[in-house]
């Protein structure tokens, strides 16, 4: 829900939405340890943590 609200604010919302649909993921971890474990498994080049 919040993601949709944020996308609506963008001048290139359709491009951002398509990118998220094709390549995006939102992972909710129980704690920082679990988040780090997941990150280590997928080894992302670009990772943003919201803690």
C-alpha distance matrix in Angstrom:
0.0 3.8 5.4 5.3 6.5 8.9 10.1 11.1 13.3 15.3 18.6 18.3 14.7 16.2 18.0 15.3 13.1 16.3 17.0 13.9 14.4 18.0 18.2 15.1 14.2 12.3 14.8 14.7 18.3 20.2 22.2 23.4 26.1 23.9 21.8 25.2 26.4 23.6 24.0 27.7 27.4 25.5 27.1 24.5 26.0 23.0 21.0 18.7 18.4 16.3 18.3
3.8 0.0 3.8 5.4 5.0 6.2 8.6 10.0 11.2 13.3 16.9 17.0 13.8 16.0 17.5 14.3 13.0 16.5 16.7 13.7 15.2 18.5 18.2 14.8 14.1 11.9 14.4 14.2 17.6 19.6 21.0 21.8 24.8 23.0 20.6 23.7 25.5 22.9 22.8 26.6 26.8 24.8 26.0 23.2 24.4 21.1 19.0 16.3 16.0 13.5 15.8
5.4 3.8 0.0 3.8 5.4 5.1 6.1 8.7 10.2 11.2 14.7 14.1 11.0 12.9 14.0 10.7 9.4 12.9 12.9 9.9 11.7 15.0 14.6 11.4 11.4 10.0 13.2 14.0 17.6 20.2 21.4 21.8 24.6 22.6 19.8 22.7 24.4 21.5 21.1 24.8 24.8 22.5 23.6 20.6 21.6 18.3 16.7 14.5 14.9 13.3 16.2
5.3 5.4 3.8 0.0 3.8 5.4 5.0 6.3 9.0 10.3 13.4 13.0 9.4 11.1 13.1 10.6 8.7 12.3 13.3 10.9 11.9 15.5 16.0 13.4 13.9 13.1 16.4 17.3 21.0 23.5 25.0 25.5 28.2 26.1 23.5 26.4 27.9 24.8 24.5 28.2 27.9 25.4 26.6 23.6 24.4 21.2 20.0 18.0 18.7 17.1 19.9
6.5 5.0 5.4 3.8 0.0 3.8 5.5 5.3 6.9 9.6 12.8 13.5 10.4 13.0 15.0 12.5 11.5 15.3 16.1 13.9 15.4 18.8 19.1 16.3 16.7 15.4 18.5 18.9 22.3 24.5 25.7 26.2 29.2 27.5 24.8 27.7 29.5 26.8 26.3 30.0 30.2 27.8 28.7 25.6 26.2 22.7 21.3 18.8 19.2 17.0 19.7
8.9 6.2 5.1 5.4 3.8 0.0 3.8 5.4 5.4 7.2 10.9 11.5 8.9 12.0 13.3 10.3 10.3 14.1 14.2 12.3 14.6 17.6 17.3 14.6 15.4 14.3 17.5 18.2 21.5 24.0 24.6 24.6 27.7 26.3 23.2 25.7 27.8 25.1 24.2 27.9 28.3 25.8 26.3 23.0 23.2 19.6 18.5 15.9 16.8 14.9 17.9
10.1 8.6 6.1 5.0 5.5 3.8 0.0 3.8 5.3 5.5 8.7 8.4 5.3 8.2 9.7 7.2 7.0 10.8 11.4 10.1 12.1 15.0 15.3 13.2 14.8 14.6 18.2 19.6 23.0 25.8 26.7 26.5 29.4 27.6 24.5 26.9 28.7 25.7 24.7 28.3 28.4 25.5 26.1 22.6 22.7 19.4 18.8 16.8 18.4 17.2 20.5
11.1 10.0 8.7 6.3 5.3 5.4 3.8 0.0 3.8 5.6 8.0 9.0 6.1 9.0 11.5 10.0 9.5 13.1 14.4 13.5 14.9 18.0 18.8 16.8 18.4 18.1 21.6 22.7 26.2 28.7 29.7 29.7 32.7 31.0 27.9 30.4 32.3 29.3 28.4 32.0 32.1 29.3 29.9 26.4 26.4 23.1 22.5 20.4 21.8 20.2 23.3
13.3 11.2 10.2 9.0 6.9 5.4 5.3 3.8 0.0 3.8 6.7 8.8 7.4 11.0 12.6 10.9 11.7 15.2 15.8 15.1 17.3 20.0 20.2 18.2 19.8 19.3 22.6 23.6 26.8 29.3 29.8 29.5 32.7 31.4 28.1 30.4 32.6 29.9 28.6 32.2 32.7 29.9 30.0 26.5 26.1 22.6 22.1 19.7 21.1 19.4 22.5
15.3 13.3 11.2 10.3 9.6 7.2 5.5 5.6 3.8 0.0 3.8 5.3 4.9 8.7 9.5 8.2 9.9 12.9 13.2 13.4 15.7 17.9 18.1 16.6 18.8 19.0 22.5 24.0 27.1 30.0 30.4 29.7 32.6 31.3 27.9 29.8 32.0 29.2 27.5 31.0 31.4 28.4 28.3 24.6 23.8 20.5 20.6 18.7 20.7 19.7 23.1
18.6 16.9 14.7 13.4 12.8 10.9 8.7 8.0 6.7 3.8 0.0 3.8 5.7 8.5 9.2 9.4 11.4 13.6 14.3 15.3 17.4 19.1 19.7 18.9 21.5 22.1 25.7 27.4 30.6 33.6 33.9 33.1 35.9 34.6 31.1 32.8 34.9 32.1 30.3 33.5 33.9 30.7 30.5 26.7 25.6 22.5 23.1 21.6 23.9 23.2 26.7
18.3 17.0 14.1 13.0 13.5 11.5 8.4 9.0 8.8 5.3 3.8 0.0 3.8 5.6 5.5 6.3 8.6 10.2 10.9 12.5 14.3 15.7 16.5 16.1 19.1 20.3 23.9 26.1 29.3 32.5 32.9 32.0 34.6 33.1 29.6 31.2 33.0 30.0 28.2 31.3 31.5 28.0 28.0 24.2 23.1 20.3 21.3 20.3 22.9 22.7 26.4
14.7 13.8 11.0 9.4 10.4 8.9 5.3 6.1 7.4 4.9 5.7 3.8 0.0 3.8 5.5 5.1 5.9 8.5 9.8 10.4 11.9 14.1 15.1 14.3 16.9 17.8 21.5 23.6 26.9 30.0 30.8 30.3 32.9 31.1 27.8 29.8 31.5 28.3 26.9 30.3 30.2 26.9 27.3 23.6 23.1 20.2 20.6 19.4 21.7 21.1 24.7
16.2 16.0 12.9 11.1 13.0 12.0 8.2 9.0 11.0 8.7 8.5 5.6 3.8 0.0 3.8 5.5 5.1 6.1 8.6 9.9 10.4 12.2 14.0 14.0 17.0 18.5 22.3 24.7 28.1 31.4 32.4 32.0 34.3 32.2 29.0 31.0 32.2 28.8 27.6 30.8 30.3 26.8 27.5 23.9 23.6 21.1 21.8 21.2 23.6 23.5 27.1
18.0 17.5 14.0 13.1 15.0 13.3 9.7 11.5 12.6 9.5 9.2 5.5 5.5 3.8 0.0 3.8 5.5 5.2 6.2 8.7 9.9 10.6 12.0 12.5 15.9 17.9 21.5 24.3 27.4 30.9 31.6 30.8 32.9 31.0 27.7 29.2 30.5 27.2 25.6 28.6 28.1 24.6 24.9 21.3 20.5 18.3 19.5 19.3 22.2 22.6 26.3
15.3 14.3 10.7 10.6 12.5 10.3 7.2 10.0 10.9 8.2 9.4 6.3 5.1 5.5 3.8 0.0 3.8 5.5 5.1 6.2 8.5 9.9 10.3 9.8 13.0 14.5 18.2 20.8 23.9 27.3 28.0 27.2 29.4 27.6 24.2 25.9 27.4 24.1 22.6 25.7 25.5 22.1 22.5 18.8 18.3 15.7 16.4 15.8 18.5 18.8 22.5
13.1 13.0 9.4 8.7 11.5 10.3 7.0 9.5 11.7 9.9 11.4 8.6 5.9 5.1 5.5 3.8 0.0 3.8 5.4 5.1 6.0 8.6 9.9 9.2 11.9 13.5 17.2 19.8 23.2 26.5 27.7 27.4 29.5 27.2 24.2 26.3 27.4 23.9 23.0 26.2 25.6 22.3 23.3 19.9 20.1 17.6 17.8 17.3 19.5 19.5 23.1
16.3 16.5 12.9 12.3 15.3 14.1 10.8 13.1 15.2 12.9 13.6 10.2 8.5 6.1 5.2 5.5 3.8 0.0 3.8 5.5 5.0 6.1 8.4 9.2 12.5 14.9 18.5 21.4 24.7 28.2 29.4 28.9 30.7 28.3 25.3 27.1 27.8 24.3 23.3 26.2 25.2 21.7 22.7 19.4 19.6 17.7 18.5 18.7 21.3 21.8 25.4
17.0 16.7 12.9 13.3 16.1 14.2 11.4 14.4 15.8 13.2 14.3 10.9 9.8 8.6 6.2 5.1 5.4 3.8 0.0 3.8 5.4 5.2 5.7 6.8 10.4 13.2 16.5 19.7 22.7 26.3 27.1 26.3 28.0 25.8 22.6 24.1 25.0 21.5 20.1 22.9 22.2 18.6 19.3 15.9 15.8 13.9 15.0 15.6 18.4 19.5 23.1
13.9 13.7 9.9 10.9 13.9 12.3 10.1 13.5 15.1 13.4 15.3 12.5 10.4 9.9 8.7 6.2 5.1 5.5 3.8 0.0 3.8 5.5 5.3 4.1 7.3 9.6 13.2 16.2 19.3 22.9 24.0 23.5 25.2 22.9 19.9 21.7 22.6 19.1 18.1 21.3 20.5 17.2 18.3 15.1 15.7 13.5 13.7 13.8 16.1 16.8 20.3
14.4 15.2 11.7 11.9 15.4 14.6 12.1 14.9 17.3 15.7 17.4 14.3 11.9 10.4 9.9 8.5 6.0 5.0 5.4 3.8 0.0 3.8 5.9 6.0 8.5 11.1 14.4 17.5 20.7 24.2 25.7 25.6 27.1 24.3 21.7 23.8 24.1 20.4 20.0 23.0 21.6 18.4 20.1 17.2 18.2 16.5 16.7 17.1 19.1 19.8 23.1
18.0 18.5 15.0 15.5 18.8 17.6 15.0 18.0 20.0 17.9 19.1 15.7 14.1 12.2 10.6 9.9 8.6 6.1 5.2 5.5 3.8 0.0 3.8 6.3 9.2 12.6 15.5 19.0 21.8 25.5 26.8 26.3 27.4 24.7 22.0 23.6 23.7 20.0 19.3 21.8 20.2 16.8 18.4 15.6 16.4 15.4 16.2 17.4 19.8 21.2 24.5
18.2 18.2 14.6 16.0 19.1 17.3 15.3 18.8 20.2 18.1 19.7 16.5 15.1 14.0 12.0 10.3 9.9 8.4 5.7 5.3 5.9 3.8 0.0 3.8 6.9 10.5 13.1 16.8 19.2 23.0 23.9 23.1 24.1 21.7 18.8 20.1 20.4 16.8 15.7 18.3 17.0 13.4 14.7 11.8 12.8 11.8 12.6 14.1 16.6 18.4 21.7
15.1 14.8 11.4 13.4 16.3 14.6 13.2 16.8 18.2 16.6 18.9 16.1 14.3 14.0 12.5 9.8 9.2 9.2 6.8 4.1 6.0 6.3 3.8 0.0 3.8 7.0 10.0 13.4 16.2 19.9 20.8 20.2 21.7 19.2 16.3 18.0 18.6 15.1 14.2 17.3 16.4 13.2 14.6 11.6 12.9 11.1 10.9 11.5 13.6 15.0 18.3
14.2 14.1 11.4 13.9 16.7 15.4 14.8 18.4 19.8 18.8 21.5 19.1 16.9 17.0 15.9 13.0 11.9 12.5 10.4 7.3 8.5 9.2 6.9 3.8 0.0 3.8 6.4 9.9 12.6 16.3 17.6 17.3 18.6 15.9 13.3 15.5 15.9 12.3 12.1 15.4 14.4 11.8 13.7 11.4 13.7 11.9 10.5 11.0 12.1 13.3 16.1
12.3 11.9 10.0 13.1 15.4 14.3 14.6 18.1 19.3 19.0 22.1 20.3 17.8 18.5 17.9 14.5 13.5 14.9 13.2 9.6 11.1 12.6 10.5 7.0 3.8 0.0 3.8 6.6 9.8 13.3 14.7 14.8 16.6 14.0 11.4 14.3 15.1 11.8 12.1 15.7 15.1 13.2 15.0 13.0 15.4 13.2 10.8 10.1 10.2 10.6 13.1
14.8 14.4 13.2 16.4 18.5 17.5 18.2 21.6 22.6 22.5 25.7 23.9 21.5 22.3 21.5 18.2 17.2 18.5 16.5 13.2 14.4 15.5 13.1 10.0 6.4 3.8 0.0 3.8 6.3 10.0 11.5 11.9 13.3 10.4 8.2 11.4 11.9 8.8 9.9 13.4 12.9 11.8 13.9 12.8 15.7 14.0 11.1 10.7 9.7 10.5 12.0
14.7 14.2 14.0 17.3 18.9 18.2 19.6 22.7 23.6 24.0 27.4 26.1 23.6 24.7 24.3 20.8 19.8 21.4 19.7 16.2 17.5 19.0 16.8 13.4 9.9 6.6 3.8 0.0 3.8 6.8 8.8 10.2 12.0 9.3 7.9 11.6 12.3 10.2 11.8 15.1 15.0 14.7 16.6 15.8 18.7 16.8 13.4 12.3 10.2 9.9 10.3
18.3 17.6 17.6 21.0 22.3 21.5 23.0 26.2 26.8 27.1 30.6 29.3 26.9 28.1 27.4 23.9 23.2 24.7 22.7 19.3 20.7 21.8 19.2 16.2 12.6 9.8 6.3 3.8 0.0 3.8 5.5 7.2 8.4 5.8 5.3 9.1 9.6 8.5 10.6 13.3 13.6 14.2 16.0 15.9 19.0 17.5 14.0 13.2 10.5 10.7 10.0
20.2 19.6 20.2 23.5 24.5 24.0 25.8 28.7 29.3 30.0 33.6 32.5 30.0 31.4 30.9 27.3 26.5 28.2 26.3 22.9 24.2 25.5 23.0 19.9 16.3 13.3 10.0 6.8 3.8 0.0 3.8 7.2 8.2 6.3 7.6 10.8 11.2 11.2 13.5 15.7 16.2 17.4 19.0 19.3 22.4 21.0 17.3 16.3 13.1 12.8 11.0
22.2 21.0 21.4 25.0 25.7 24.6 26.7 29.7 29.8 30.4 33.9 32.9 30.8 32.4 31.6 28.0 27.7 29.4 27.1 24.0 25.7 26.8 23.9 20.8 17.6 14.7 11.5 8.8 5.5 3.8 0.0 3.8 5.4 5.5 6.4 8.8 10.1 11.0 12.5 14.5 15.8 17.2 18.1 18.6 21.3 19.9 16.2 15.1 11.7 11.6 9.2
23.4 21.8 21.8 25.5 26.2 24.6 26.5 29.7 29.5 29.7 33.1 32.0 30.3 32.0 30.8 27.2 27.4 28.9 26.3 23.5 25.6 26.3 23.1 20.2 17.3 14.8 11.9 10.2 7.2 7.2 3.8 0.0 3.8 5.4 4.9 6.1 8.5 9.8 10.3 12.1 14.2 15.5 15.7 16.2 18.6 17.4 13.8 12.9 9.6 10.4 8.2
26.1 24.8 24.6 28.2 29.2 27.7 29.4 32.7 32.7 32.6 35.9 34.6 32.9 34.3 32.9 29.4 29.5 30.7 28.0 25.2 27.1 27.4 24.1 21.7 18.6 16.6 13.3 12.0 8.4 8.2 5.4 3.8 0.0 3.8 5.4 5.2 6.2 8.7 9.9 10.6 12.5 14.7 15.0 16.4 19.1 18.6 15.3 15.2 12.4 13.8 12.0
23.9 23.0 22.6 26.1 27.5 26.3 27.6 31.0 31.4 31.3 34.6 33.1 31.1 32.2 31.0 27.6 27.2 28.3 25.8 22.9 24.3 24.7 21.7 19.2 15.9 14.0 10.4 9.3 5.8 6.3 5.5 5.4 3.8 0.0 3.8 5.4 5.0 6.2 8.6 9.9 10.7 12.7 14.0 15.2 18.4 17.9 14.6 14.8 12.2 13.7 12.5
21.8 20.6 19.8 23.5 24.8 23.2 24.5 27.9 28.1 27.9 31.1 29.6 27.8 29.0 27.7 24.2 24.2 25.3 22.6 19.9 21.7 22.0 18.8 16.3 13.3 11.4 8.2 7.9 5.3 7.6 6.4 4.9 5.4 3.8 0.0 3.8 5.4 5.2 6.2 8.6 10.0 11.0 11.8 12.3 15.2 14.3 10.9 11.0 8.6 10.5 10.0
25.2 23.7 22.7 26.4 27.7 25.7 26.9 30.4 30.4 29.8 32.8 31.2 29.8 31.0 29.2 25.9 26.3 27.1 24.1 21.7 23.8 23.6 20.1 18.0 15.5 14.3 11.4 11.6 9.1 10.8 8.8 6.1 5.2 5.4 3.8 0.0 3.8 5.4 5.0 6.1 8.6 10.2 10.0 11.3 14.0 13.8 10.8 11.7 9.8 12.5 12.0
26.4 25.5 24.4 27.9 29.5 27.8 28.7 32.3 32.6 32.0 34.9 33.0 31.5 32.2 30.5 27.4 27.4 27.8 25.0 22.6 24.1 23.7 20.4 18.6 15.9 15.1 11.9 12.3 9.6 11.2 10.1 8.5 6.2 5.0 5.4 3.8 0.0 3.8 5.5 5.2 6.4 9.0 9.9 12.0 15.2 15.7 13.1 14.5 13.0 15.6 15.2
23.6 22.9 21.5 24.8 26.8 25.1 25.7 29.3 29.9 29.2 32.1 30.0 28.3 28.8 27.2 24.1 23.9 24.3 21.5 19.1 20.4 20.0 16.8 15.1 12.3 11.8 8.8 10.2 8.5 11.2 11.0 9.8 8.7 6.2 5.2 5.4 3.8 0.0 3.8 5.4 5.1 6.5 8.4 9.8 13.4 13.6 11.1 12.7 11.8 14.4 14.8
24.0 22.8 21.1 24.5 26.3 24.2 24.7 28.4 28.6 27.5 30.3 28.2 26.9 27.6 25.6 22.6 23.0 23.3 20.1 18.1 20.0 19.3 15.7 14.2 12.1 12.1 9.9 11.8 10.6 13.5 12.5 10.3 9.9 8.6 6.2 5.0 5.5 3.8 0.0 3.8 5.4 5.5 5.6 6.8 10.0 10.3 8.0 10.2 9.9 13.2 14.1
27.7 26.6 24.8 28.2 30.0 27.9 28.3 32.0 32.2 31.0 33.5 31.3 30.3 30.8 28.6 25.7 26.2 26.2 22.9 21.3 23.0 21.8 18.3 17.3 15.4 15.7 13.4 15.1 13.3 15.7 14.5 12.1 10.6 9.9 8.6 6.1 5.2 5.4 3.8 0.0 3.8 5.7 5.1 8.1 11.0 12.4 10.9 13.4 13.3 16.6 17.2
27.4 26.8 24.8 27.9 30.2 28.3 28.4 32.1 32.7 31.4 33.9 31.5 30.2 30.3 28.1 25.5 25.6 25.2 22.2 20.5 21.6 20.2 17.0 16.4 14.4 15.1 12.9 15.0 13.6 16.2 15.8 14.2 12.5 10.7 10.0 8.6 6.4 5.1 5.4 3.8 0.0 3.8 5.7 8.7 12.1 13.7 12.5 15.2 15.3 18.5 19.2
25.5 24.8 22.5 25.4 27.8 25.8 25.5 29.3 29.9 28.4 30.7 28.0 26.9 26.8 24.6 22.1 22.3 21.7 18.6 17.2 18.4 16.8 13.4 13.2 11.8 13.2 11.8 14.7 14.2 17.4 17.2 15.5 14.7 12.7 11.0 10.2 9.0 6.5 5.5 5.7 3.8 0.0 3.8 5.6 9.2 10.8 10.2 13.3 14.2 17.5 19.0
27.1 26.0 23.6 26.6 28.7 26.3 26.1 29.9 30.0 28.3 30.5 28.0 27.3 27.5 24.9 22.5 23.3 22.7 19.3 18.3 20.1 18.4 14.7 14.6 13.7 15.0 13.9 16.6 16.0 19.0 18.1 15.7 15.0 14.0 11.8 10.0 9.9 8.4 5.6 5.1 5.7 3.8 0.0 3.8 6.6 8.9 8.8 12.3 13.6 17.2 18.8
24.5 23.2 20.6 23.6 25.6 23.0 22.6 26.4 26.5 24.6 26.7 24.2 23.6 23.9 21.3 18.8 19.9 19.4 15.9 15.1 17.2 15.6 11.8 11.6 11.4 13.0 12.8 15.8 15.9 19.3 18.6 16.2 16.4 15.2 12.3 11.3 12.0 9.8 6.8 8.1 8.7 5.6 3.8 0.0 3.8 5.4 6.0 9.7 11.8 15.3 17.6
26.0 24.4 21.6 24.4 26.2 23.2 22.7 26.4 26.1 23.8 25.6 23.1 23.1 23.6 20.5 18.3 20.1 19.6 15.8 15.7 18.2 16.4 12.8 12.9 13.7 15.4 15.7 18.7 19.0 22.4 21.3 18.6 19.1 18.4 15.2 14.0 15.2 13.4 10.0 11.0 12.1 9.2 6.6 3.8 0.0 3.8 6.5 10.1 12.9 16.5 18.9
23.0 21.1 18.3 21.2 22.7 19.6 19.4 23.1 22.6 20.5 22.5 20.3 20.2 21.1 18.3 15.7 17.6 17.7 13.9 13.5 16.5 15.4 11.8 11.1 11.9 13.2 14.0 16.8 17.5 21.0 19.9 17.4 18.6 17.9 14.3 13.8 15.7 13.6 10.3 12.4 13.7 10.8 8.9 5.4 3.8 0.0 3.8 6.8 10.1 13.4 16.2
21.0 19.0 16.7 20.0 21.3 18.5 18.8 22.5 22.1 20.6 23.1 21.3 20.6 21.8 19.5 16.4 17.8 18.5 15.0 13.7 16.7 16.2 12.6 10.9 10.5 10.8 11.1 13.4 14.0 17.3 16.2 13.8 15.3 14.6 10.9 10.8 13.1 11.1 8.0 10.9 12.5 10.2 8.8 6.0 6.5 3.8 0.0 3.8 6.6 10.0 12.6
18.7 16.3 14.5 18.0 18.8 15.9 16.8 20.4 19.7 18.7 21.6 20.3 19.4 21.2 19.3 15.8 17.3 18.7 15.6 13.8 17.1 17.4 14.1 11.5 11.0 10.1 10.7 12.3 13.2 16.3 15.1 12.9 15.2 14.8 11.0 11.7 14.5 12.7 10.2 13.4 15.2 13.3 12.3 9.7 10.1 6.8 3.8 0.0 3.8 6.6 9.7
18.4 16.0 14.9 18.7 19.2 16.8 18.4 21.8 21.1 20.7 23.9 22.9 21.7 23.6 22.2 18.5 19.5 21.3 18.4 16.1 19.1 19.8 16.6 13.6 12.1 10.2 9.7 10.2 10.5 13.1 11.7 9.6 12.4 12.2 8.6 9.8 13.0 11.8 9.9 13.3 15.3 14.2 13.6 11.8 12.9 10.1 6.6 3.8 0.0 3.8 6.1
16.3 13.5 13.3 17.1 17.0 14.9 17.2 20.2 19.4 19.7 23.2 22.7 21.1 23.5 22.6 18.8 19.5 21.8 19.5 16.8 19.8 21.2 18.4 15.0 13.3 10.6 10.5 9.9 10.7 12.8 11.6 10.4 13.8 13.7 10.5 12.5 15.6 14.4 13.2 16.6 18.5 17.5 17.2 15.3 16.5 13.4 10.0 6.6 3.8 0.0 3.8
18.3 15.8 16.2 19.9 19.7 17.9 20.5 23.3 22.5 23.1 26.7 26.4 24.7 27.1 26.3 22.5 23.1 25.4 23.1 20.3 23.1 24.5 21.7 18.3 16.1 13.1 12.0 10.3 10.0 11.0 9.2 8.2 12.0 12.5 10.0 12.0 15.2 14.8 14.1 17.2 19.2 19.0 18.8 17.6 18.9 16.2 12.6 9.7 6.1 3.8 0.0
